[in-house]
Amino acid sequence: MKKNVILILLFTISIMPLQASDILSGLVKRILPDHEEQFIFQQIKSPKGKDFFEITTTNKKIHIKGNSPVSLASGFNWYLKYYCHASTSWCGNQLQVPKELPRPNTKIKKETSLPIGFYLNYCTFSYSMAFWEWEEWEKEIDRMAMNGITTPMAMVGVECVWRNTLSRLNYSEDEIKNFIPGPAYMGWFLMGNLERMGGPLPDSWFTRQEKLQKRILARMKEYGMSPVFQAFFGMVPTNLQNKYPEADIITQGKWNNFTRPSVLNPTDPLFEKIASIWYEEYEKLYGTAHYYGGDLFHEGGNIGNINVTEAAKCIQKAMHEAAPNSIWILQSWGGNPTNDLLTGLSKKHTLIVDLCAEYWDRWNERNAFGGFPWIWVNITNWGGNIGLHGRLNAIASEPIKARNSTAATYLKGIGNVPEGIGTNPVAFDLACEMRWRDSVPVMNNWLHDYATYRYGKPDKTLNKAWEILYATAYGTYKGHRRPSESYLCARPSLKVRTVSAWGSARIYYQENKYEEAVRLFASAKNRFKGHDTYEYDLVDFTRQLVANKGRTTYKKIIQFYKNKEKDSVALYSERFLELILLQDKLLSCRPELCVSNWINQARKCTNNITQKDLMEFNARALLTTWADAPGQLTDYAHREWSGLLRDYYYPRWKLFFDWLNHSMKGEQLPEPDYYPIEKKWVHSTQQSTIPNINLYEIVEKCLNFK
């Protein structure tokens, strides 16, 4: 009997949910090992029904109260930043803290009326997370919690749901694998833009992703997060018509030369059947969710004879049959969601994410989308491009503008939806803090605080540098939606205007003022040498300076060409090529800024050589040709990364300048075709070695390059 009681007790303990204090203790162990005993975490009900955290000292320990594990983690992060001058980011960590942590003398309390901290973009799962293992995801989920993220997208492993669903619709394994794309293209697959690119996926990939997603969801739920799953909104394989010829299936044409999946009319009886299978298979694998995302006709498509209002009703009805009271998350992008679609939806069960609200304010133009719950979010990063960017004034002021507007009644949260992560941590930090702030911070004061916790101690020189950075690269300018692109990465021509379609290479600020900021920042090296975050930013800020010099040098070359100054064209062509190699060496000082890091992530996904090569193809193609043929998306996801500059961008420019110099001599030669160079790199598995470079010496060379 006694033995049975013990077994029952052990079983009961094993299925009991983790307490918030246990979850937070684990977080502290990962962030500040050996300091967990100095904290008390206490989850209590919010007296006002709002998310909050409170930081005090109790019995010589740092006492953090909050209404949820995410609020407690936010309090821990606030304490780290503003008491310990410590922080974490994708771009280096500053975790040099004393053995005995400082104790607050006064109570700090933050609360918010906005219940949702939203995070991620479909594109992020491809541009940054395509090949992540649990190690990267564990750090990212901790970072989410510390920054108040309550509602992250959770799209890992959706290919397993598709596989299981299609197998119940009489699809063979080969047919399924010819529909689902490779990991680098999953984001656009889920948005209904393409199919099969980068595949077919091996069986081991599905096993891997299912296991990884279950682990991700378990950790998210320990933090009390509400992950966003993928809805079934009618996207189906283009060949579904062959299996169900009577069904009302509408082909969707092309998206950037890719064949889009078709759309099954949600009013067709087959829709209800497939939706039921979809949610059943989702639940078998991962359970149900409170939030489901998905968009009809994202960036184009063919409505055909679909009654959009009735279709919306059918989509939401199927969702609610599977997950009662669940909420459909829609992206505000272009003209979507249309008023016709919104007319068919329950406002109580719909949430609109207003993408790129730091630039556009569709929430204002559309009067809170006619009274629908909505979230203010910023994108900041496009395609994972490396470039200093973050409309800091807009990120600080626009959420407050929204909170004080007539649309505030419907405002439910603030979020970050970057296409790629791993850049510009200042923009992420500021946006996340705005959920906890009800007024616009004085930006120079906020940046002084940021510099203190980013680098570990206050410094007047770094404060001044950041004031100038705010007035230049991190300024908010009319028409400045995306990072200024580097000419070093551009496909060569006599009329380079951008690197990518829809991008901009324009510099909106005074370049000499920006250079002053970089020189000031670099002058603090003796006080901050060895600090991870300082050295990352030193590389990044210097990188932007070199990129700006590349733009100036290119414009001189073109002017000399027009003036028929042969010797000057030859001289400055060499300087431009020198800048590419200089930039490559500079970036090699940080593993985060090396293409080998990205490629190695891809190859580690599997032990099979053939499959390793497939994953590497995904990784290489996405950054360069994007597709498997030249098109508008070429270089959309360009990166100023070591290895990529040296082995991909340099050979293109070298070929161009050789042609240019020959033409200056009167030789009649056609302008080069760069695609053979691009294709060769994409299909290669060879990487050049990373040079062993002294950071501070290469920075000096960059600063003094003329």
Buried (B, 14 or more C-beta within 10 A) or exposed (E): EEEEEEEEEEEEEEEEEBEBBEBBBBBBEEBBEEBBEBBBBBBEEBEEEEBBBBBBBEEEBBBBBBBBBBBBBBBBBBBBBBBBBBBBBBBBBBBBBEEEBEBBEEEBEBBBBBBBBBBBBBBBBBBBBBBBEEEBBBBBBBBBBBBBBBBBBBBBBBBBBBBBBBBEBEBEEEBBBBBBBBBBBBBBBBBBBBBBBBBBBBEEBBEBBBBBBBBBBEBBBBBBBBBBBBBBBBBBBBBBBEBBEEBBBBBBEEBBBBBBBBBBBBBBEBBBBBBBBBBBBBBEBBEEBEBBBBBBBBBBBEBEEBBBBBBBBBBBBBBBEBBEEBBBBBBBBEEBBBEBBBEBBBEEBBBBBBBBBBBBBBBBEBEBBEEBBBBBBBBBBBBBBBBBBBBBBBBBBBBBBBBEBEBEEBBBBBBBBBBBBBBBBBBBBBBBBBBBBBEBBEBBEBBBBBBBBBBBBEBEBBBBBBBBBBBBBBBBEEEBBBBBBBBBBBBBEEEBEBBBEEBBBBBBBEBEEBBBBBBBBBEBBEBBEEBBBBBBBBBBBBBBBBBBBBBBBBEBBBEBBEEEBBEBBBEBBEBBBEBBEBBBBBBBBBEBBBBBBBBBBBBEBBEEEEBBBBBBBBBBBBBBBBBBEBBEBBBBBBBBBBBBBBBBBBBBBBBBBEBBBEBBEEEEEEEBEBBEBBBEBBBBEEBEEBEEBEBBEBBBBBBEBE
